[in-house]
């Protein structure tokens, strides 16, 4: 079945002068993130989530979505990007500057999906939303023949409207609708951001457990708490969740332990059922599609202790330690300096920022880390805040 067309009313284009006033990171529609090459040619969102990454681009006050370019130009920029590989590079659409399911954004989303699908591309495509999805939307999403499409529904359960103005019941209903109607696409409960004392109570965990039964997988994660977000909280009299900010997501060890303990209780006599839980986005996406993790997390064994045995076996078979010579050649071509290492957990390089590291990571299906920013045992990819240090002390 071919995806049916949706009525379209084109969003206005920003003028060159308006684009020139945007931060460079926002004016450039493509960014390589860990979960994929991200296309964000529409900026502006009215949902006002207090912790939104739009704070980092100084455009949180831009509530009305606007386009940087035409849909055709945006798709061409994506598929001609130096880091794009047909059928391999995971793609994300509208995950940093707007919500893809807003009524004015959705037609552009569907148009781009159709353009990519008509090229015969089988890449993973991730769509992240917290807004309304109905059965008609699901019919359209089921119509794409080639793309491996996943809709991740962000649900935090945060009850404070100053931080989370959008009622979480909207996302909960969207998740159920997506799951009930899924044929070709898959849907993920994106349980985030989890903040201790805000949405990690027994009631919040129980609510997430119920929702996990209406998803092909569940991924839980913490909060990006950067300086810009901290300043917004302080300026609006919001309780700041942490004393410090961090480059990586903050997910304190006690909060993670509460969730994994609740999840493991499903195996006890009389334990309540759960959907399948993962710590990493790509792990949940891969599981939902019956594939091995494309980020090669199998090398970080402590991440896998909650994964289903059959998924661990699938990832194990696909996980191949790459040849050092080949890795070195590719890393050097991307600008790596110093010593290149391939150990039993990851490729380790120097002098490469995130995009080329993700290019290597997705190309080899093997983790790729910066030697200057090590991924510590059990804290993998998380800020050290709230984790026990090697000397037994805790980071506040």
C-alpha positions, 0 to 999 in steps of 0.5 A, a space after each residue: 500500500 502506498 502512503 496516502 497523501 495528506 492535505 497540505 498548507 505550506 508553512 512560511 519560509 524564513 527570510 535569509 535575513 531571519 535565518 542569518 539571525 539564528 544561531 549557526 547550529 539552528 540555521 544548519 538543518 542537519 546535525 549528526 546525533 548518536 541516534 542518527 543524522 538529524 534533519 531539522 529544517 522547521 524551527 519553532 514550537 508552541 509546547 513550552 516544555 521547560 527542559 527543551 533543548 531549544 533553550 540551547 539555540 536561543 529560540 525558545 521564544 519562537 513559538 510559531 513553526 517556520 521553514 528554513 527551506 523547501 521539503 525538496 531542498 531539505 531531503 536533498 541536503 540530507 541524502 547528499 550529506 557527507 555522512 549519509 549512507 543509503 540503507 545504513 545511516 539512521 535518520 531522525 526527523 524534527 527532533 530538536 526544534 519542533 514537534 513533528 506531529 504538530 498539525 502545521 508540521 505534520 504535512 511536511 513530515 509526511 512529504 519527507 517520509 514519502 520522498 525518502 521512501 520513494 527513493 527505495 531507502 531502507 534506513 531507520 527513520 526515528 520520529 519523536 513526538 509528545 503530541 496527538 497521533 490519531 488512527 488516520 496518521 497511523 494509516 499514513 505511517 503504515 503506508 511506507 514500504 521501504 523505510 524502517 520507521 519508528 515513532 518514539 512517544 515522549 512521556 514524562 509523567 511530570 505533573 508540574 505544568 510550569 515544567 511540563 505544560 503539555 498534559 502527559 495523557 496526550 502522549 499516553 493516548 498517542 502511544 496506545 493509538 500507535 501501538 494498536 494500529 502498528 503494521 509496518 512501523 514500530 512505536 517506543 515509549 520514550 520515558 523521559 526525562 526522569 528527574 528524582 523527586 519529580 517523576 520517579 515515585 512508585 506511582 510514576 513508575 507504575 504509570 510507566 509500567 502500564 504504558 510499557 505494555 502498549 509499546 514495542 519497547 520502552 526506553 528510559 533516560 534522564 535530563 539534559 541540564 545545561 547552563 541555558 536550561 538552568 538559567 531558564 529555570 532560575 529566571 522563572 522561579 522553577 525548582 532546579 533539580 541539580 546543583 550543577 549542569 552537565 554536558 551529558 544527560 543526568 540520570 542518577 544511580 539511585 533513580 536508575 536502580 529504582 526503575 530497574 528494581 521495579 522492572 526486575 520484580 516482574 520475574 518474582 511470584 505475582 510480579 506485574 507484567 512489563 513491556 521490554 525495557 532498555 537504557 539506550 534509544 538505539 537498543 529499543 529501536 533495534 529490538 522493536 524491528 527484530 535487529 541488532 543494535 546499530 550503535 554496537 552497545 553490546 561491547 558495553 556489557 553492563 548496559 545489557 543486563 536488562 535486555 532479553 536473552 534473545 536480543 543479547 544473542 542477536 547483538 552478539 552475533 552482529 557485533 564484530 571487533 573491527 580491524 585496527 588498520 581499517 579503523 585507523 585509515 577511516 579515522 585519519 581521513 576524518 581528522 583523527 590525531 594521536 593514537 587510535 585504539 580498538 578495545 573490547 568495548 569501543 573504538 577510542 580516538 582523539 581529535 574528532 568531535 561527535 559527528 565523525 565519531 558517530 559516522 565511524 560508530 554507525 559504519 562499524 556497528 561498534 562504539 566510538 569514544 573520545 579519549 578525552 571524554 571517557 565513558 565510565 563503567 556503568 555511567 556509560 554516556 551519562 553525567 557523573 552527577 549522582 553516581 558513586 565515584 571509584 573512591 566511594 564518594 558521590 557526586 552531588 
